[in-house]
């Protein structure tokens, strides 16, 4: 299994990739190519081209949640596939996997839209939609976790944005926030977007769904941006007991939170172009 970081907030020294506040990873497992999130712009496509990665043969597109830094790259991806059709280039017909709330409009104070820009109808003309709140196995070893049970009180954040459901606006609990879990010989690799549902909640659910206690790696955003003391303490305590082999906290994880985590786990650097391999 191989994971390539196509988009992250950071770039690595002497690696000349584009960075932006967003997430996009390419996962290659069980002879399948899975694009996890699309970042904010076409930067993930341009970085893939620099790495000689062909995004026209992707099998699955997975969206971790609706926010703009994870889904607004869908537009250039659709352009890429549409141009391939126009030019009669060989291309796959990937499905798009996400929570059923992925296309609902989201607002933030002073910002009229922070969610997915495209409608389900339009996206379904290009990609086959597979929307599920339940776990969905994409391959023998890769599972889309669906809606994450929220069991840890210290990870409960107050809603900051609104969601439109059936024309009515309500607090956005970000129920669409999810992750991937990948079974390897040595344990689980967990891939997250922002972990609005709680990174510890995600890990616990991944262990339950996969019936596996060993954690090889967790890569992605942990949603630790100036977290309250109870949240960072609870998270650090959890990771101290978790004993993951490696941890690649990035994106929406601030420096102080990384420093706190580094005291209890094997924290690694992340940046665009990084490639990770697992057996």
RAGI-V821452 format. One record per pair of residues at least 12 apart in sequence whose ideal C-beta (glycine too) atoms are under 6 Angstrom apart, sorted by the first residue. I is the first residue (numbers start at 1). J is the second residue. Records with the same first field share a line. If there is no record, write none. Layout:
BEGIN
I=J, J
END
This chain:
BEGIN
1=29, 184, 278
2=28, 277
3=25, 27, 276
4=26, 275
5=25, 272, 274
6=24, 26, 44, 47, 48
7=22, 24, 39, 43, 44
8=250, 270, 271, 272
9=21, 251
10=271
11=271, 272
12=271
15=273
17=47, 272, 273
18=43, 46, 47
19=272
20=40, 43
21=69
22=39, 40, 69
23=37, 70, 193, 251
24=37, 38, 39, 44
26=53
29=142, 182
30=139, 140, 141
32=59, 139
33=58, 59
34=60
35=58, 61
36=62, 191
37=64, 70, 193
38=73, 74, 77
39=73
40=69, 72
42=76
44=73
45=76
47=272
56=84, 91
57=92
58=92, 94
59=94
60=94, 95, 97, 138
61=94, 96
62=97, 144
63=98, 102
64=178, 193
65=176, 177, 193
66=102, 106, 115, 116, 176
67=114
68=114
70=193
71=116
74=118
78=126
81=126
94=127
95=128, 130
96=127, 129
97=130, 144
98=131
99=133, 176, 178
100=131, 133
101=175, 176
102=176
103=116, 120
104=163, 164, 165
105=164
106=161, 163, 172
107=162
108=161
132=146
133=146, 147
134=146
135=209
141=182, 183
142=182
143=181, 209
145=178, 179, 205
146=178
147=175
148=197, 201, 202, 205
149=205
150=201
151=201
152=198, 200, 201
154=230, 231, 234
155=198, 200, 201
159=171, 172
174=196
177=196, 197
179=192, 202
181=206, 210
183=210
184=216, 278
185=279
186=216
187=214, 215, 216
188=206, 210, 212, 215
189=216, 217, 278
190=206, 218
191=219, 220
192=220
193=220
194=221, 223, 252
195=221, 222, 223
196=223
199=222
200=238
215=242, 244
216=245
217=246
218=247
219=248
221=251, 252
222=249, 253
223=252
224=253, 257
225=252, 254
232=257, 260
236=260, 264
239=261, 264, 265
240=264
244=265
246=266, 268
247=265, 267
248=268, 270
249=261
250=270
END
